[in-house]
Amino acid sequence: MTAVADAPQADIEGVASPQAVVVGVMAGEGVQIGVLLDANAPVSVMTDPLLKVVNSRLRELGEAPLEATGRGRWALCLVDGAPLRATQSLTEQDVYDGDRLWIRFIADTERRSQVIEHISTAVASDLSKRFARIDPIVAVQVGASMVATGVVLATGVLGWWRWHHNTWLTTIYTAVIGVLVLAVAMLLLMRAKTDADRRVADIMLMSAIMPVTVAAAAAPPGPVGSPQAVLGFGVLTVAAALALRFTGRRLGIYTTIVIIGALTMLAALARMVAATSAVTLLSSLLLICVVAYHGRRHCLGGWPASDCRCSRPPPAGGSSRLGPTYRPPWWCPVAAHRSWKGRHRCVMCCCKLSALGRS
């Protein structure tokens, strides 16, 4: 007998089923694009590449590309709008050559809520409902404030070290910190174009005054006493006056620093030269402050001369002649004070004119 061996046959289902189908995909405003798709691959695998091909073809035709609106997903649908199952192939869903499909964006109708697993997430979620989010301007100001706080703290630690140790390290370190922060402040001032930029630059400039002052105060050798106070408060007064002169802002802060620094410097100088009693110096400073406060001049609006807010507009009739005013002092930081004609001017120069918008 002769045995006949049957040859192995290929998978009948794999041979019978097509490997690719040509379908017409409808997209845009009545545009039909013929594409060749894999008949046996899941629909989810072909959706994203098909979307790129369709958008590329729409751009070639001068049509607007397909764009997602909101939260959802892209899906291949039948002509009647029924979406195809993403996990099944075209053959399994009876899609063959010549059929028409529709690619469209299906909005997500599910409502999602944040899953809270840690206490920090719960706190953040609750605070986001109570407070507004921080914009970039506020974030920059907070960062500048943190840097300024770090500079002040470092300066305080170095000053404490100089109080207990007679060394030059405090002068060297504070001088380096002061020069670096001052350079950063100068760059910010030169590049500042808005009020927010100027505010950040002013924060850095005020923080740079502190290490410069401590560096000057720590320079004289010996235990801390009146010579260190004279040099330190003298540098502080000069630095605040220069900052007020060239920036024209933060009048109240710089004026306070100048007055307190000048009085303290004079008291320390008297203590150093004449060995004046500390009680006498303190009483004298207190008396000077009280007399200066009650003896200051006031403008017509009732404001102190250092905080005058009244301004006189030109009288009616087109005349540019204004009422009697005082000539601005040479140290006035507001350059516009020197342009007298045709401007609103305060009755007494105070470098804080609401009509000029300077503060």
PAZATI-697723 format. One record per residue (C-alpha): chain; residue in three letters; x, y, z; residue number from 0. Coordinates in steps of 0.02 Angstrom, whole numbers. Example, Ala and Ser with C-alpha at 12.3 -4.5 7.8 and 13.67 -1.06 7.14 Angstrom:
BEGIN
A;ala;615;-225;390;0
A;ser;684;-53;357;1
end
This chain:
BEGIN
A;met;0;0;0;0
A;thr;56;175;-34;1
A;ala;29;307;98;2
A;val;-5;483;40;3
A;ala;42;623;160;4
A;asp;-67;776;158;5
A;ala;30;937;129;6
A;pro;8;1067;268;7
A;gln;-122;1195;220;8
A;ala;-118;1378;265;9
A;asp;-246;1454;380;10
A;ile;-405;1456;279;11
A;glu;-475;1605;374;12
A;gly;-314;1706;352;13
A;val;-315;1675;164;14
A;ala;-499;1714;144;15
A;ser;-496;1876;242;16
A;pro;-426;2029;151;17
A;gln;-268;2110;216;18
A;ala;-318;2289;171;19
A;val;-472;2385;121;20
A;val;-497;2546;24;21
A;val;-626;2656;107;22
A;gly;-685;2834;84;23
A;val;-661;2941;241;24
A;met;-774;3093;253;25
A;ala;-696;3242;341;26
A;gly;-722;3429;343;27
A;glu;-857;3511;238;28
A;gly;-910;3375;117;29
A;val;-733;3314;81;30
A;gln;-709;3128;48;31
A;ile;-532;3057;52;32
A;gly;-490;2883;-10;33
A;val;-369;2790;104;34
A;leu;-301;2614;116;35
A;leu;-323;2540;290;36
A;asp;-268;2378;371;37
A;ala;-419;2264;380;38
A;asn;-356;2158;525;39
A;ala;-283;2291;641;40
A;pro;-385;2364;783;41
A;val;-469;2528;743;42
A;ser;-386;2615;892;43
A;val;-214;2584;816;44
A;met;-259;2670;651;45
A;thr;-357;2820;717;46
A;asp;-213;2938;758;47
A;pro;-110;2904;600;48
A;leu;-268;2920;497;49
A;leu;-304;3089;575;50
A;lys;-132;3152;525;51
A;val;-156;3091;346;52
A;val;-329;3170;333;53
A;asn;-267;3339;400;54
A;ser;-122;3337;280;55
A;arg;-239;3304;135;56
A;leu;-359;3439;193;57
A;arg;-218;3567;196;58
A;glu;-171;3519;18;59
A;leu;-351;3549;-34;60
A;gly;-357;3717;54;61
A;glu;-481;3659;186;62
A;ala;-470;3688;374;63
A;pro;-391;3541;466;64
A;leu;-486;3445;597;65
A;glu;-461;3508;774;66
A;ala;-518;3442;942;67
A;thr;-645;3546;1037;68
A;gly;-638;3517;1224;69
A;arg;-610;3349;1305;70
A;gly;-645;3190;1206;71
A;arg;-572;3073;1076;72
A;trp;-566;3046;887;73
A;ala;-662;2898;821;74
A;leu;-701;2814;655;75
A;cys;-888;2806;629;76
A;leu;-1009;2734;503;77
A;val;-1107;2848;390;78
A;asp;-1250;2853;514;79
A;gly;-1132;2916;651;80
A;ala;-1117;2755;750;81
A;pro;-936;2739;809;82
A;leu;-838;2583;769;83
A;arg;-774;2479;912;84
A;ala;-595;2530;949;85
A;thr;-538;2356;999;86
A;gln;-602;2266;842;87
A;ser;-539;2269;665;88
A;leu;-631;2328;510;89
A;thr;-660;2150;451;90
A;glu;-739;2102;615;91
A;gln;-859;2248;597;92
A;asp;-905;2208;416;93
A;val;-814;2354;335;94
A;tyr;-754;2312;158;95
A;asp;-690;2396;1;96
A;gly;-791;2545;-55;97
A;asp;-874;2578;112;98
A;arg;-883;2754;179;99
A;leu;-823;2801;352;100
A;trp;-831;2961;450;101
A;ile;-693;3025;564;102
A;arg;-760;3142;696;103
A;phe;-724;3205;870;104
A;ile;-833;3131;1007;105
A;ala;-847;3239;1161;106
A;asp;-818;3158;1329;107
A;thr;-979;3160;1429;108
A;glu;-902;3086;1585;109
A;arg;-877;3200;1734;110
A;arg;-708;3183;1819;111
A;ser;-664;3233;1995;112
A;gln;-493;3249;2073;113
A;val;-436;3100;2173;114
A;ile;-367;3156;2341;115
A;glu;-242;3034;2415;116
A;his;-133;3146;2525;117
A;ile;-168;3288;2644;118
A;ser;-63;3408;2541;119
A;thr;-174;3378;2390;120
A;ala;-329;3412;2495;121
A;val;-256;3575;2561;122
A;ala;-208;3632;2386;123
A;ser;-380;3589;2319;124
A;asp;-466;3685;2458;125
A;leu;-353;3838;2444;126
A;ser;-379;3846;2255;127
A;lys;-564;3874;2287;128
A;arg;-535;4011;2415;129
A;phe;-393;4110;2339;130
A;ala;-350;4166;2164;131
A;arg;-200;4094;2075;132
A;ile;-35;4189;2078;133
A;asp;6;4274;1915;134
A;pro;185;4285;1848;135
A;ile;206;4465;1909;136
A;val;165;4420;2089;137
A;ala;274;4265;2076;138
A;val;425;4370;2024;139
A;gln;394;4491;2167;140
A;val;382;4348;2291;141
A;gly;545;4275;2225;142
A;ala;632;4444;2239;143
A;ser;566;4463;2417;144
A;met;634;4290;2462;145
A;val;805;4335;2392;146
A;ala;803;4501;2486;147
A;thr;754;4410;2647;148
A;gly;898;4289;2624;149
A;val;1020;4433;2598;150
A;val;958;4521;2757;151
A;leu;970;4360;2859;152
A;ala;1145;4323;2796;153
A;thr;1196;4501;2837;154
A;gly;1124;4485;3011;155
A;val;1220;4324;3043;156
A;leu;1382;4406;2984;157
A;gly;1348;4557;3093;158
A;trp;1321;4443;3242;159
A;trp;1486;4359;3204;160
A;arg;1575;4527;3200;161
A;trp;1497;4572;3368;162
A;his;1579;4422;3451;163
A;his;1739;4410;3347;164
A;asn;1861;4544;3294;165
A;thr;1891;4484;3116;166
A;trp;1893;4550;2938;167
A;leu;1789;4406;2871;168
A;thr;1627;4499;2902;169
A;thr;1686;4647;2800;170
A;ile;1744;4539;2655;171
A;tyr;1589;4429;2646;172
A;thr;1463;4570;2666;173
A;ala;1555;4676;2539;174
A;val;1547;4535;2411;175
A;ile;1363;4506;2445;176
A;gly;1324;4691;2435;177
A;val;1416;4715;2270;178
A;leu;1329;4565;2190;179
A;val;1155;4616;2246;180
A;leu;1188;4797;2198;181
A;ala;1243;4743;2023;182
A;val;1084;4640;2003;183
A;ala;980;4788;2061;184
A;met;1065;4904;1936;185
A;leu;1033;4783;1793;186
A;leu;850;4769;1842;187
A;leu;832;4958;1854;188
A;met;909;4985;1682;189
A;arg;796;4854;1601;190
A;ala;637;4898;1696;191
A;lys;495;4956;1585;192
A;thr;341;4931;1692;193
A;asp;294;4972;1871;194
A;ala;306;4789;1919;195
A;asp;485;4780;1853;196
A;arg;531;4938;1948;197
A;arg;454;4867;2107;198
A;val;563;4711;2094;199
A;ala;716;4818;2062;200
A;asp;676;4927;2214;201
A;ile;663;4773;2324;202
A;met;835;4714;2269;203
A;leu;908;4889;2288;204
A;met;844;4908;2467;205
A;ser;912;4737;2513;206
A;ala;1082;4785;2441;207
A;ile;1098;4932;2561;208
A;met;1103;4818;2714;209
A;pro;1262;4717;2674;210
A;val;1352;4875;2614;211
A;thr;1311;4958;2780;212
A;val;1371;4810;2883;213
A;ala;1529;4797;2780;214
A;ala;1570;4979;2816;215
A;ala;1526;4963;3001;216
A;ala;1633;4807;3022;217
A;ala;1786;4884;2939;218
A;pro;1860;4979;3090;219
A;pro;1960;4860;3199;220
A;gly;1926;4834;3382;221
A;pro;1769;4797;3481;222
A;val;1604;4862;3414;223
A;gly;1572;5040;3474;224
A;ser;1542;5217;3419;225
A;pro;1672;5218;3276;226
A;gln;1584;5072;3192;227
A;ala;1416;5159;3218;228
A;val;1478;5321;3140;229
A;leu;1545;5235;2985;230
A;gly;1399;5115;2968;231
A;phe;1258;5241;2986;232
A;gly;1353;5365;2880;233
A;val;1361;5242;2736;234
A;leu;1178;5198;2765;235
A;thr;1126;5381;2756;236
A;val;1226;5414;2598;237
A;ala;1164;5255;2512;238
A;ala;981;5295;2551;239
A;ala;1002;5475;2491;240
A;leu;1080;5417;2327;241
A;ala;943;5288;2301;242
A;leu;811;5421;2331;243
A;arg;899;5544;2216;244
A;phe;918;5429;2067;245
A;thr;758;5326;2078;246
A;gly;631;5452;2143;247
A;arg;527;5313;2221;248
A;arg;496;5245;2396;249
A;leu;503;5420;2468;250
A;gly;438;5374;2640;251
A;ile;558;5228;2666;252
A;tyr;714;5317;2606;253
A;thr;672;5479;2697;254
A;thr;650;5383;2860;255
A;ile;815;5294;2834;256
A;val;905;5458;2795;257
A;ile;837;5549;2948;258
A;ile;865;5407;3071;259
A;gly;1036;5368;2999;260
A;ala;1094;5549;3004;261
A;leu;1037;5576;3182;262
A;thr;1114;5413;3241;263
A;met;1277;5453;3152;264
A;leu;1285;5624;3238;265
A;ala;1248;5545;3406;266
A;ala;1383;5413;3381;267
A;leu;1505;5548;3325;268
A;ala;1471;5648;3483;269
A;arg;1492;5491;3585;270
A;met;1658;5452;3500;271
A;val;1733;5627;3506;272
A;ala;1666;5701;3667;273
A;ala;1618;5543;3763;274
A;thr;1442;5612;3783;275
A;ser;1325;5517;3898;276
A;ala;1208;5394;3815;277
A;val;1061;5463;3915;278
A;thr;1098;5639;3855;279
A;leu;1111;5583;3675;280
A;leu;948;5484;3683;281
A;ser;855;5630;3763;282
A;ser;923;5749;3633;283
A;leu;871;5637;3490;284
A;leu;697;5617;3561;285
A;leu;680;5806;3584;286
A;ile;738;5838;3406;287
A;cys;613;5713;3335;288
A;val;468;5789;3433;289
A;val;512;5968;3384;290
A;ala;538;5919;3201;291
A;tyr;371;5827;3197;292
A;his;268;5970;3271;293
A;gly;363;6107;3181;294
A;arg;349;6042;3004;295
A;arg;261;6149;2874;296
A;his;96;6103;2795;297
A;cys;30;6139;2622;298
A;leu;-134;6221;2579;299
A;gly;-221;6053;2575;300
A;gly;-175;6017;2755;301
A;trp;-47;5884;2711;302
A;pro;129;5888;2787;303
A;ala;263;5957;2675;304
A;ser;341;5784;2663;305
A;asp;178;5707;2602;306
A;cys;94;5848;2507;307
A;arg;-40;5790;2386;308
A;cys;-116;5953;2327;309
A;ser;-81;6016;2152;310
A;arg;-134;6175;2068;311
A;pro;-199;6163;1889;312
A;pro;-177;6313;1775;313
A;pro;-318;6440;1797;314
A;ala;-458;6453;1670;315
A;gly;-437;6564;1519;316
A;gly;-281;6486;1448;317
A;ser;-158;6574;1563;318
A;ser;-8;6471;1614;319
A;arg;29;6578;1767;320
A;leu;11;6480;1926;321
A;gly;-3;6530;2107;322
A;pro;146;6561;2220;323
A;thr;258;6409;2238;324
A;tyr;425;6367;2315;325
A;arg;573;6325;2206;326
A;pro;615;6138;2211;327
A;pro;775;6098;2308;328
A;trp;926;6032;2217;329
A;trp;905;5858;2290;330
A;cys;728;5838;2224;331
A;pro;726;5669;2132;332
A;val;580;5714;2020;333
A;ala;656;5791;1864;334
A;ala;487;5855;1809;335
A;his;489;5981;1952;336
A;arg;612;6083;1851;337
A;ser;487;6105;1709;338
A;trp;378;6240;1783;339
A;lys;279;6303;1637;340
A;gly;116;6217;1595;341
A;arg;125;6087;1734;342
A;his;26;6053;1891;343
A;arg;138;6097;2036;344
A;cys;124;6068;2221;345
A;val;115;6222;2331;346
A;met;268;6161;2426;347
A;cys;396;6047;2348;348
A;cys;379;5875;2423;349
A;cys;437;5758;2283;350
A;lys;270;5667;2291;351
A;leu;153;5748;2167;352
A;ser;-7;5658;2122;353
A;ala;-22;5763;1963;354
A;leu;144;5696;1900;355
A;gly;106;5517;1948;356
A;arg;269;5496;2043;357
A;ser;285;5415;2213;358
end
